[in-house]
Amino acid sequence: MIVTGSDFTDGERWELAEPLVETLRQRRKALLTALESREKPVYGVTTGMGRLAGVALDARQQAEHQRTLLIGRAVGGPPWLPPEDVRALLVARLRDFLQPWSGVSAELVQFLVDRLNDGFTPAVPRGGLGSSGEIIPLSHAFQTFLGIGTVLEDGVETPAVEALARRGAEPYVLGPKEGASLLQGSPLAVMHAQRGWAEARQLIQLQTLTEAMAIDVLGAPREVFSPVTAGGDDHLRRLLQALTGMVGAGPVRPGVVQAPLSVRVAPRALAHASRVNTDLHETVARWQTMPGDSPSFVEGELIPGTAYHAVDLGLRMDAVTAALVHLGELSVQRMHRLLDERFSGLPAQLTSDPGPRAGLVPLHKRAVGELHALRRLASPATLGSIDTSAGQEDVQAFAWAAGEQLRAAAAHLFAITACELITGSQARYLASDGVASLAAAYEWVRSVVPPVEEDRPLGPEVERLIAACREGGLTGAPAST
């Protein structure tokens, strides 16, 4: 795709439009002029960083400093970010560099675009990042542009200089302030927030569907799901309207006055998850409007910033993680009720031959194991600052860690959701006809995981359904929540 400005999405291949290149050149020229004329120290350019920000650098040291910034801070190690996350990180950095406040050269932007196009994948650590901001992972990511450090080639750790040579590229030579710009801001947190929001949105939609299946199979009374109970809560009203559209006024199981709590309260939990996830999405959008460098080049002036402290992203990702944990708890409980003949009126453990066959009870145990791991992610990652840099940097946001936890929580909830989808599909298969509006969703699940007539190893089928759900192939889920 041709990149013309800051409003773009990821594509297979990138090309900088010539007007944008000229704009970048003009911004760079203005920044260099401002640097030359400025009498006050410029953090990270004419001075050291962190506790050594008061150390002035002479002309020779300044020339070397931008390179050494990316070398001395690369103290991380494996496990590494997966390639798709590394690409998203590079895209987030590219988006930063196209903003008016950046001032990096057109040559650096082009080098970044070329590396996106040729599949260059720096080895970026996932943990052990106890710095203010993201200087450790970003130094690992971008020292590779200089031919230093490690990249991943088909999952194999490879010297960056060799990877560049295979692509016919010379190591990049940094200009004034470019090393500092590569290290500043919180693109790793932004990447996690963007991808985590999208994964959580999918899960909220899928969990709305599994809730509808439970209402259908258990023959739950519908009154508790009336949208009139939402009051002034728009998220809850939309959720209840979606559920009502999915299950309609279907049959209620004789003698059932109330469905189990895990069924009745799920819409409220789903609405909360939708609300905090929307808040995260709106926060990411606001981040796109704020200078991410430090100092940033704004209206001809070099102004220090604080975008390395992404606490607003981190705390919101923590909130979404907690909401997903609760959805997982409800999902696992609904599964248990579906397996219980007292609640479903179906054969015990959803097998046509209870006793000789285990049915889907082992599947529920898989979900319980996933939930056990999911619950341990509910503790906020953003909290817990410790002094570093001799007290100069005395607080951290750990927003990247909140992102790691959110993504891990989503992975566990995808597994739980797949298990519940299989359980709901199996229950409806044994009960024959159900709510017609859910027929397509049941059929879709069965196209990936056929009904269980006899015990079989379901593990590979669960993984296939997880992948299919992530790919967005499931029909029957609400378009938005």
N, C-alpha and C positions, 0 to 999 in steps of 0.2 A: 504494500500500500504506500501511497505518497503521503508523507507527513508534511502538513502545511502549517501547523501551529500546535497549541497545547491541548486542543480538543481532539483526541484520537483514541482508538482502541487498538489492541494488539492484532497483528496480522501475520501472515506467513512470511512476508518479505517487506522490507522497508526501503523507502527512498525519500531523501530530503528534497523538498521543492526548492527551486533556486531562490524565490523571494524570501523563504525562511532562512536559507544560508546567508543571504545578504543581510538580513536582520540580525542574525547571530554575529556576523562580522562587525556590524556597526555597534552593537552592544559591547562586544569585546574591546573595540577601540576606545569606547567611552570609559570602560572600567579601567583599562590600562592608563588612560590619561588621568583618571581620578587617583590611581595608586601613585603615579609619579608626582602629582601635585600635592598630595596629602602630607602634612607635616606630622600629624599624630601617628603613633604606632598602629599597625593593622594586625589584629590578632591572627596568628597562624601564617602570616605572610612575611611581616618584618619582625615578628617575635616568635618565641617558642609557644607551646600549647600547654593547657592545664596549669599545674603549679609553676611552670616555667614561662608563663605568658609575659612575665616582666623582663625576660631576657631579650635584649635587642640583638638582631642578627645583622652582620655586615653583608655587603653585596655578595661575597662568595658564598656565605652560609645561606643567604636567601635563595640563591640559584640551586643549591643542593637540597634545600629544606622540603620542597614540595614532594620530592622523590622519597626522602627518608621518612616523611609522615606515613607513607603507605607501607614501609618496610618494618619499622620498629614496633608497630602496633599489631602486627599479625601474629598473635600469640595463641590463637585458637587451634582446634583440631577436630577430628571426626567425632561423632557422625556428622556428615555433610547434608546441607539442604538438598532435596531432590531436584533434578534438572528443571522441572516445570516451575518450581518456586524460584530458582535462580533466574530463569528467564523473566519471570514476573518482577523480580527485584531489579533487573537491568531495565525493564520497561518503566518501572517507577522512577528510576534515576534519570532516564531519558526524559520523562515528563517534567521532572524538576528542571533539567537543563534547558528546556524550551521556554521556561517562564522568563518574564522580563527581568527578574531580579538576579538571574544567574550570572551572566557575564563570562561563562567559559567560552573557549574558542569554538568556531565552526569545525575545526579539525578534530577536536576531542569528541564533539557530538557525532561527527561522521564516523570516527573510530568505533564509538559505541554502537551506532547503527550497523556498521559492518560486522561487528561481533554478534549482534542479534541475528543477522542474516546468515552467518556461517556456523551457527550452533556452538559458539564458544561458551563453555560452561565452567566458570571458576568454582573451585572447591570452597564453599562458604560454610563455616561452622554453625551448628544449630544451637549450641549451648556454651556455658562457660564464659559468658559475655558480661562481666561485671563492671561495665564502663558507663559513664554518663553518655547517653546517646548510643550510637552503633558503630563506633570507630573500629572495634575489633573485627566484626564480620565484614564491614565495608573495606577495611584494609586488605583482608583476604581476597575480597571480590575484585578490587581494582588494582592491586599490585600486579596482578596477572597481565594487565594492559602494558606493563613495563617489561614483561618477559620474566617476571619474578613470581615464585610461588607455584601453585598447583592448580590444574584444571582437571575435569573429569571427562574422559573420552570413552564412551560406552561403559561408563561406570568405573573405569580404571584411572587411578591417579597418575597424571602425566605432567612433566614440567611445562610450565606455561610457555617458555621460550620455544620448546619443540612444537607445541600446538599452534603458536603463531606462525612459525616457519612453514608448517604444513599448509597453512592457509595463505602463504605468500605475503604475510604482513610483517612489517618491522615493529619492534617494540615502540610504544608511544613515548614521546619526550614531552614531559609536562612543562607548561608555561606558568607564569606567575599566578598564584592562588588556586591553580587547578587541582593540586593534591588535596588542599584543604576542602575545596568544594566537593570532591569525591567522597570525603569522609563525613561531611556534615548532614544534618537532618535525620530523619527516621524513615527512610524508604523501606527498610525491612518490616517495620511495624505497619506501614501503609500497605505493603504487599499482603501481609497476613490479614489485615483488616478487610481488604477488598475480597480476597479469596475466602476468608472465613465467613464474611457476610453472605456471599453467594452460596456457600455450602449450607449455612444455617437456613437460608431461605428455602433451599430445596428440601431440607429436613422438616421444616415447619409444614410445607405442602404435603410431604409424604406422611407425616404423623397425623395430619388432618384426615388423610385417606384411611390410615389404619384405625383411627377413632371411628370413622364412618363404618368401616367393616365390622368393628366390634358392636356398634349400635345395631347394625343389621343382623349379625349372627346371634347376638344375645337377645334380640327382640326387645330392646330397651324402650321404655316409655319415652315419648318424644317431647313432652311438655317442657322439661327442664332445659331443652335446647332452643327454646323460642327466642328469636332475636329481641323481643320486647324486654327480656330480662337484662339486656346490656346497659340500659340507662344511657349515660353520656359517654360510654367507652366505645369509641369508634372501632378500635381493633377487635374488641370482643363482638361487636355487632356484625362486622364483616365476617368474622370467623363463624359465628352462628348461622349467618345467612348462607355461607358456603356449605356448612354441614347440612342444613335443612334442604338445600338444593340437591345434595348428594343422596340423602337417605329418605327424603320425602316423609309421607305419613304411612310408612310401612307397618307391617303387622307387629303387634306387641305380644310377647310370649305370655300365654295364659298364667295368671297368678303372680306375675311380676309387678310389684308396685314401684320399686326403685331398682335401677341398675347399680352395680358396684360403684363405689366412689371413684375408682380409677377411670370409669367411663363418664360419670356425671361431671367431674371437675376438669376433665381434659381441655374443654374449650377455653376455660379461664387461663390455664397454663400455656396453651398455644397462643392466646392473645397476648399474654405477657412476653413470650418469646418473640412474637412478631414486633411488639412495641420496642423492646430493647435492641432488636436487630435493625429496625428502621432508624433508631437513634444512632447506632454505629454507622450505618450507611450515610446518614446526613453529616456526621462528623467527618468522615472521609472526604465528602464533597467540600466541606469547609476547608479542609487541609489543602485542597488544590488551589485555594485562593490566597494562601498565606506564604510569605517567603520562607523557604526551607534551608537556605544557606546561612552561614554565620562567619563573617559579616555578609549580609545581602547587599546587593547594589540596587538601591531604591532612590529614584528621582535624583540620580547623579551623586548620591552619597553612599558611603559604606557604613551600614548600620548593623550592629550586633543583633543576633536573634536567639531564640530559644527552641527552635523546632526539633532539637535533639531530645527534648523532654516531652515525649509523646504520651503524657499521662492521660490525656483525654481519650486517646485511642485505646490505651491499655486497660483503663478501668471499664470502658464500655465493652471491650472484648471479654474481660472477666465476667461482666454481667450477662453477656450472651452465653458464655460457657455454663454459668450457673443455671440459666434457663434451660439449656439443652440437657443438663444432668437431670433436672426434674422431669422433662419429657421422657427421658430414658426410664426413670423410675415408674412413671405411669404406664409406659409401653410394656415393660416386663410384667407388671401386675395384670394388665389386660390379657396378655398372653396366657397367664396362669388361669385366669377365669375361663378363657376359651377352651382350655384343656380339661376343665372340670365339668363333668356331666351334670352336676347340680345346678350350674349356672347356664350351661349351653343346651341341655337336653339332648346332647349328641353322645356318641360312644366315648367312653373314657379315653383320655389322651389322644383323641381324634384319630383312632385307628379302628378299622372295621373288625378287628379281632383282638380286643383287649386281653392282655395276659400273655399269650404267645408272642405278641408284637408290642414293642415299646411305644410305637406311634411317634408323636412329636415332643414328648417329654425331654429327650436329649437336646432338642433344638432350644427349648426353654432354658436348659442348663447352660447352653452356649450364651444365650442372652444375659443370664445372670452373671456369668463371668465377664462379659463385656461391660455390664453395669458396674460391677465391682471396680474395674479399672477406670470407668468413667467418673465415678464418684470421687476418686482421689484427685481429680483435676479441678474440683470446685473451689479449692482454696485460691484466693486472689494472687496472681503472679506479680501484679504491679506494685504491691506493697512490700517493703523490706529493704530500705536504703541503708547503705554502709559508706563511711568515709573512704574516699580514694584521693590520689594526687595530693597527699599531705594536707588534706582538708580543703583544697581548692574546689574539688568536685565532691561535694558532701551529700549528694542525693542522686538517685537513679530512678528512672521510670519503669524499667524492665518491661516496656510495652512489647518488645519482640517476644519475650517469654509468655506474655498473655496471649499473643498470637499463636505461639507454638501449642499452648494448652487448648486454645479454641479449636485449632485444626485437629489436634489429637482427639478432643471430645467429639468433634463431628465424625471422625472415623469410627469411633466406638458406637455412636448413635446410628450411623448408617448400617452397621452390622446388626444392632438391635432391631432396627426398622425392617431390615430384610427378613429377620426371623419372624417378626410379627406379621409381615405381609404373607409369608408362607403359611403361617398358622391360620390367618383369616381366610386365605384361599382354600386351605384344606377343610376348614370348618364349613364353609359355604358349599364345597363339593359334597361333603357328607350330608348336608341338610337340603341339598337340591336347590330349588328356586329361591331367590332372595330378591332384594331391591333391584329392579331392572336397571336403574341408573348406574349401578356399580358393576354391571355385568362385564363391561369392557375392561375394567381394572382387574377383576378376577381372571379374566381370560389372558390378560397380559402377563400376570404373575405366573399362570400355568404354562405360558409359552416358554418361560425361562426355567421354572421348577414345576414339572408335572405333578399331579396329585400323587400322594404316597399311598400306594396300594399295599406294598410290603416294605418292611424296614430296609433302608438302604443308606449308604454313607452320604449325608446331605451337605457335608462341608464344602466340596467344590461347587455345588449348586448355590449355596449361600453366597459364595464369593462372586459367582456370575451375576446373581441378582444385585449384589452391592454395586458391581461395576455398571450394570444396566441402569440402576437408580441414579448413580452419579452422572451418567450420560444423558439423563433426562428423558429416557424413552417411555416412562410409565405414563399411560393415559388414565384419566379418571381423577387425578389429583387437581385441586383448584389451581387456577392459573396464578393467583396471587393471594397472599394473606397479610 
